[in-house]
Amino acid sequence: METPERPLRVAIADDALLLREGIAKVLVDGGLEVVASVETGAELLEVAGRGGIDAAVLDIRMPPSFRDEGILALEEMRAQGSTIGVLLLSMYATPEYALRVMGAGSGTGYLLKERVSEPQTLVRAVETVASGGSVVDPEVVEQLVKRTRADDPLSRLTERERSVLELMAQGYSNGGIAQALFLGLKTVETHVRSILQKLDLEESPEHHRRVLAVLTLLGAR
């Protein structure tokens, strides 16, 4: 008899108790396990250092300065070699914050706090970063797309390829993209290969080309 797969173990960090409880309820109802709930980035770093978690959900602005403590915690975790998924939450769609988050590498995400009221979106985002994928809030993606320059590599993409890339940035798998755009899976796979080729993303043992494509969209490469 096979042993059932354990649920993803998640830590939450936010100085607002009610929000932490709300996030925890959404995640637990979605089949995940909340193993820690703390108020600061420093406390989260302690939890992450002990191991035993697959992902962390944390606010960007926390004590003591209420500026970018969440991103600093993410950067510190990556500097220490931690590969757990990290999902940052923010009240505001701030492209500069999103660029820093995505610049930390794979397994990261940036969502607006209002997504907490969209259970499937939040749960899927946590699952995506825990598996090494990347997630960016659609509102932030829209703002960053508007910044695209005429000579940007993204100008090589067709309208359909651009739509596929934007969904990749939101954390969708190829199967999810196929459903969202009403396309066949093989068609999506063809679009993804074309995107990677047009963006001149060569195979590399150190970087995941899919993440690099998203970073290109965000202007972070």
C-alpha positions in Angstrom: 0.0 0.0 0.0 1.4 3.4 -1.0 2.0 6.0 1.6 -0.2 9.1 0.9 1.7 12.2 -0.2 2.1 14.7 2.7 0.6 18.2 2.3 2.9 21.1 1.7 4.2 22.7 4.9 3.9 26.5 5.0 5.1 29.2 7.3 3.3 32.6 7.4 4.8 36.0 8.5 2.7 39.1 8.9 2.4 41.6 11.7 -1.4 41.6 11.3 -2.9 38.7 13.3 -6.2 38.7 11.5 -4.5 38.5 8.1 -2.3 35.7 9.2 -5.4 33.8 10.4 -7.2 34.5 7.2 -4.2 33.2 5.1 -3.9 30.2 7.3 -7.6 29.3 6.8 -7.4 29.6 3.0 -4.3 27.4 2.9 -5.6 24.8 5.2 -8.9 24.6 3.4 -6.8 24.2 0.2 -5.1 21.1 1.6 -1.9 22.7 2.8 -0.4 22.5 6.3 0.5 25.7 8.2 3.3 24.9 10.6 4.3 28.4 11.8 2.7 31.8 12.1 5.0 34.7 13.1 5.0 38.5 13.1 8.4 39.5 11.6 10.9 38.6 8.9 13.5 37.8 11.6 11.2 35.2 13.1 10.6 33.7 9.7 14.3 33.4 9.1 14.6 31.4 12.3 11.7 29.1 11.2 13.3 28.6 7.8 16.7 27.9 9.4 15.2 25.0 11.3 14.0 23.4 8.1 10.8 21.4 7.7 8.9 23.9 5.6 8.3 23.9 1.8 7.1 27.4 1.4 6.7 30.8 3.2 4.0 33.4 2.7 5.0 36.8 4.1 4.1 40.5 3.9 6.6 42.8 2.2 6.2 45.6 4.9 6.7 44.4 8.4 8.4 45.7 11.6 10.6 47.4 12.3 10.6 49.9 9.4 7.5 48.7 7.5 9.3 49.1 4.1 10.8 46.0 2.5 11.4 43.6 5.4 9.8 40.7 3.5 12.0 41.1 0.5 15.1 41.4 2.7 14.1 38.1 4.4 13.7 36.5 1.0 17.2 37.8 -0.1 18.7 36.6 3.2 17.2 33.1 2.8 18.6 32.8 -0.8 22.0 34.0 0.5 21.9 31.2 3.0 21.2 28.7 0.3 17.5 28.1 1.2 15.4 26.9 -1.8 12.0 27.0 -0.1 9.2 28.7 -2.1 8.6 32.3 -1.0 5.4 34.2 -1.8 5.5 37.9 -1.0 2.2 39.8 -0.4 1.7 43.5 -0.8 -1.1 46.0 -0.5 0.2 47.8 -3.6 1.2 46.8 -7.2 4.8 48.0 -7.1 6.8 46.9 -10.1 10.1 47.7 -8.4 9.3 45.3 -5.6 8.3 42.6 -8.1 11.6 43.0 -9.9 13.5 42.5 -6.7 11.4 39.4 -5.8 11.9 37.8 -9.2 15.5 38.7 -9.2 16.0 36.4 -6.2 15.6 33.5 -8.6 13.1 30.7 -9.0 10.6 29.6 -6.4 9.4 33.2 -5.8 6.2 35.1 -6.2 4.6 38.5 -5.7 0.8 38.9 -5.2 -1.5 41.6 -4.0 -3.1 41.0 -0.6 -6.5 41.1 -2.1 -5.8 37.7 -3.7 -6.3 36.2 -0.2 -10.0 36.5 -0.9 -9.4 34.3 -4.0 -8.6 30.9 -2.3 -7.7 29.0 -5.5 -5.4 31.8 -6.7 -3.5 31.9 -3.3 -3.2 28.2 -2.9 -2.1 27.7 -6.5 0.5 30.4 -6.0 2.0 28.7 -2.9 2.1 25.4 -4.7 3.8 27.0 -7.7 6.6 28.6 -5.7 7.0 25.5 -3.6 7.7 23.6 -6.8 10.3 26.1 -8.0 8.0 28.1 -10.2 7.4 31.9 -10.3 4.3 33.9 -9.8 3.6 37.6 -10.4 0.2 39.3 -9.8 -1.6 40.1 -13.0 -1.9 43.8 -12.1 1.9 44.0 -11.8 2.4 42.1 -15.0 0.1 44.6 -16.8 2.1 47.6 -15.5 5.4 46.0 -16.5 4.3 45.0 -20.0 3.4 48.7 -20.6 7.0 49.6 -20.0 8.2 47.4 -22.9 10.5 49.3 -25.3 10.1 49.0 -29.1 13.6 47.5 -29.4 12.9 45.0 -26.6 13.3 41.3 -27.4 9.6 40.9 -26.4 8.7 42.7 -29.6 9.7 39.6 -31.5 6.8 37.7 -30.0 3.4 37.2 -31.6 0.3 38.4 -29.8 -0.5 34.7 -28.9 3.1 34.1 -27.6 2.8 37.3 -25.5 -0.4 35.9 -23.9 1.3 32.6 -23.2 4.3 34.4 -21.6 2.1 36.6 -19.4 0.3 33.5 -18.1 3.7 31.9 -17.4 4.5 35.0 -15.3 1.4 34.4 -13.3 2.5 30.9 -12.5 0.4 28.8 -14.9 1.8 25.5 -16.0 1.5 24.5 -19.7 -1.7 22.6 -18.9 -3.1 25.7 -17.1 -2.2 27.9 -20.1 -3.9 25.5 -22.4 -7.1 25.7 -20.4 -7.0 29.5 -20.0 -6.4 30.1 -23.7 -8.5 27.2 -25.0 -5.5 25.7 -26.8 -4.2 22.1 -27.1 -1.3 21.2 -24.8 1.0 20.5 -27.8 0.2 24.0 -29.2 1.1 25.6 -25.9 4.4 23.6 -25.8 5.2 24.8 -29.3 4.5 28.4 -28.3 6.7 28.1 -25.2 9.6 26.7 -27.3 9.2 29.5 -29.8 9.2 32.1 -27.0 12.4 30.7 -25.5 14.1 30.7 -29.0 12.9 34.3 -29.8 14.2 35.6 -26.5 17.6 33.9 -27.2 17.5 31.9 -24.0 20.0 29.1 -24.4 20.1 25.9 -22.3 22.0 26.4 -19.1 22.7 24.2 -16.1 22.4 27.2 -13.8 19.2 28.9 -14.9 15.7 27.6 -15.7 14.9 29.1 -19.1 11.2 29.4 -18.2 12.1 31.7 -15.3 14.4 33.7 -17.4 11.7 34.2 -19.9 9.5 35.6 -17.2 12.3 37.8 -16.0 12.6 39.1 -19.5 9.0 40.0 -19.5 9.5 41.9 -16.2 12.5 43.8 -17.5 14.8 42.1 -15.0 17.3 40.4 -17.2 
